């Protein structure tokens, strides 16, 4: 097992890994795992090929997402997120916030389909996130399409998580105990309007993702940037046939900082240009607590510890992290449905 070196300079562009090698020959698998180990430590971001998702499904998701955003505003507002205590539904540009600042993108958020939990005085507060999604009445094909896509990117995320486990010198199923039988499956279809309607160039502000891995589908317009450990910003433009994968804070917590959860943002497109993307965030079960994995000695020596943001502390209790993130990102929903939690979880 080769030891990554944190002194290796960041590449001018993100690396590309072919997932099919992990399921190919033993030599190909070993090479993939070695490359992944380096990426986990040095970059946290990479392009993924060989993922096996039907190109027709990808094409249909992007084209139907564009049709959703082209619906009349009143149809989109019929499923506005503020109507859902579970933080599901449509957001107008400027309604979501990162570190308190408005993100200039409109989006539709869905998560695992389910029934709302009965909430009592002793119910864990994160159970308020569980419930049904909101779907547009005028675009009935969107629901089965996005749920089919959600299932596919869940498969990819779990495949990558298994490969990450092997790259860390662990059994392939080491993370299964904190995501089975049902991981968190947050999916967003996103439109970034041109800057003529945005008050800033912040498409989405600088942040780390909070889950295990993110599977990002980009259309054709660039805007995603990744900040390296040295503070350099690297562009991650769309590459046809690929997803952009990045590791989240759960893996940074589980590995005491061996795995990077890189800061990234999106710059709003120029005037007259739209940017579309579909982001999927694979997370743990909300009732799980993130353990610290005992890495092999050669990897343990490369641990960097957990990076701490005083404005956004991270906890090992997954449900509290998920709830805190939603309360911060969507203050309108929080105030309407969860004012008591704003006073306790965010104030505390």
Order of alpha helices (4+ residues) and beta strands (2+ residues): beta-alpha-beta-alpha-alpha-beta-beta-beta-beta-alpha-beta-beta-beta-beta-beta-beta-alpha-beta-beta-alpha-alpha-alpha
